[in-house]
Structures are given as C-alpha cells and as structure tokens.
Amino acid sequence: MDFTLSEEQLMIQQAARDFAQNELLPGVIERDDAQRFPTEEVKKMGDLGFLGMMVDPKYGGSGLDTMSYVIAMEELSKVDASSSVVVSVNNSLVCWGLETFGNEAQKEKYLTPLATGEMIGAFCLSEPEAGSDATSQKTTAIDKGDHYVLNGTKNWITNGNSAGVHLVIAQTDVEKGHKGINALIVEKGTPGFEIGPKENKLGIRGSDTHSLLFNDVKVPKENRIGEDGFGFKFAMKTLAGGRIGIAAQALGIAAGAYELARKYAKERKAFGTEIANHQAIAFKLADMHTQIAAARHLVYKAAWDKDQGNNYDLSGAMAKLYASQVAMETTVEAVQVHGGNGFVKDYHVERLMRDAKITQIYEGTSEIQKIVISRSILHN
Ligand code: COS
C-alpha cells in the first residue's frame, strides 16, 4: 500500500487548495451568516470538474479515482464545508449511484448534466421517523403499471431546493419490508412535488437543507433505479461510499482548524513570547497533528479499498466515525488556542467548530457507524 500521491493527485490537491483560497474563502463568513447557498461557487466547481470527479468522461465526468476525490474534499472542506457538502452529495450519492446502478437511458439523461454541474442532485432517504432506522420508510411509491404514485415527506435533504434531480427512496410493497423499497429519479418541478421550508442550522449554514413533500407525484417507471425492490440496497451501497466523502470532509474541517490554530499560535504573544512556545499550546497542536494524521490514514485506506474493488463498508465507517470525532475535538481546541478571537466570526474557527458537528450526524450518525463496525467485526 503506497499513499504517496501521484503527479496527477498532487495537481488536483493544488487546484482544490487554490480554488478554496481564491474562490471560497472571500465570501465564506458572509454566506454562513446569511445562510446563502454558494450558487456561483458551485457553478465554478462544476466547470473545474469537481462535481463529477469519478464519473466516466463519456458522461462528462473527470474519470478520476476515489483517492483524488477525497484529496479534493479535504482541501475544499478546510475552508468551506457548506460548499464541500454539495461536492460530496453530488459525487458520492447521486453520480456514483446513477453511474453504478442506473441504466443507459438514465445515465444519458441525468448523469451528464449532473457530472458537469449543469445541475446538481439530492439524495432523499431520511424522513421524520426514518433517519437512522432507514428501513422504516413511510413515503410510498405505489405501482400503477407504467408509473409510480409517490406520497410522503422527506427531511433534512441537502441541496433540497437547489437540486434539479432527486433520488427518492420509497416503499412500494409494505409486506416485503426493506425488499419492497424502490429508488426513483424525481425531477424538480414534477406536479405535486413541493419544497418545504429551509432549515435554520447550527452549521453548514450556506448549504441548502429542506424537507420535501410529495403529494400524488407521478413518476414514470423508467425512472426506477435497478430492479423492483432494489431501493434499500441502492441506498445502503451508495451511502457506504458517501461516508468516505463525509469522512474526507471531516478530515478537511479538522485540518483547516489545525492550520489556523498553528499559524495563530506562532503569531500571538502572551507572557513575552509567541503562545506556541508555551507547552500548554504546543501540546494541543501536537495532539491535533497526530489525530489528523491518523484520520487521514483511515480516509485514504477507505478510498484505496474502494479503488481496489475491496469491500469498504468497514473501512468507510471507521474513517467517518474517527474523522468526525477528530473534527469535533480539533475544532473545539482550535477555538481554545485562539482564545477570545476564536469566539468571533472573523477568525473562522468558530464556524469550523459548528460545521464539524454535522459530520457526526449525516450519512449515518456515529452510533450507526458503530453498528456497521461492530456487526462487521462480530459477524464475519
Ligand atoms: N451494502 C449492501 N447491502 C446492505 C448494506 C450495505 N452496506 N447494509 C445493509 N444492507 C442490506 C442487508 O444485507 C439487508 O438485506 P438482506 O435482508 O437482503 O440481507 C438489508 O440491507 C437490511 O439490512 P439490515 O437487516 O442490517 O437492516 P437494519 O434495519 O438492521 O439497519 C443499518 C441497518 C443500521 C446499517 C441501516 O439502517 C443504516 O445504515 N441506517 C442509517 C441510514 C443513514 O445513513 N441515514 C442517514 C441518511 S442520509 S443523510
């Protein structure tokens, strides 16, 4: 196993770093404050190929590996997790799901505009009573021959209002339990499909999180992904890869906070010297650096597993569990290193601390990751 980055991966890392510094950083505080979606920034990321990184070039993607994707996610997330979550959802949940399990007609119609950033996608699994308990879907997709009729509510949907296409998980046959669930491609604007109010969130406030309401929405049968009843497996397999993207996001948030804390500690003086010369601060930086390095190895290992064609349920869950914990701990300590300045918005670390929290919740809470990990180590 060799984690030395290739020339190409180093170029991608530099391109993502430059984009984050030049395009994301200038408005990031203001977007967070105003809860404004990064529309222009997402468009530019599409132009640069960040929205369909792993998609085959014949569908407009960049044709890169998962390693390149996590490297880019880390760099973007150091600065703006509200923008990087768009990258993560579009790449891992929407494009990957469609490319891996969609048919040729679905790929031609939807994957190309999604991979190029002409439009973005959303992944709609969570419901008011089915977040972690994902098999308890209350949204129904009743089979009417050549179409399904969709009814129900989805909650906390990232890109909820901005997405042009939604992958919606719904129950067709209650008797069959999770084997009666389908995944449907639903276009924004379909009659009966309403976007609910925007959520007012603790973190990733620039991202666009909504509930979605489906009221007798007609979805053509050709928009079902995979065989009848494949929807739950689709969601699980897709989320397993999504977790690697969120682990990389958590890693980036931690690394971004650490870099700010390190710089600040070398500039700020107290008791006649830079605070980095006080062991109380130096040891915090040592801990952060060590934990981030460990998190990065787990993230790279999960990405490597995916690129090798190995099963990545376990390595992805471990990467997400640990990197999100490191994101939380590092950002809290980065605020502490900044003292009073850490508590005000201009220094960025308070935003990173707020943004870190969601990485322990979405695409499977830390408790869900522990279910996945413990089942894997106990039952295999
Ligand atoms: N890949 C493929 N199939 C999977 C899978 C995976 N990673 N994980 C589970 N499955 C399959 C199982 O094999 C089972 O199918 P079979 O009965 O054919 O064997 C089916 O899915 C149901 O699995 P299970 O019986 O383990 O379901 P549980 O209700 O116990 O729940 C967890 C499993 C907890 C892992 C699942 O509900 C989960 O991941 N929940 C969190 C969902 C989530 O991330 N929500 C956030 C929403 S997106 S922001």
Residues whose N, C-alpha, C, O or C-beta is under 5 A from the ligand:
A	BS01	COS	L125 S126 G131 S132 D133 A134 T135 H178 K233 M236 K237 L239 A240 D313 Y362 E363 G364 I368
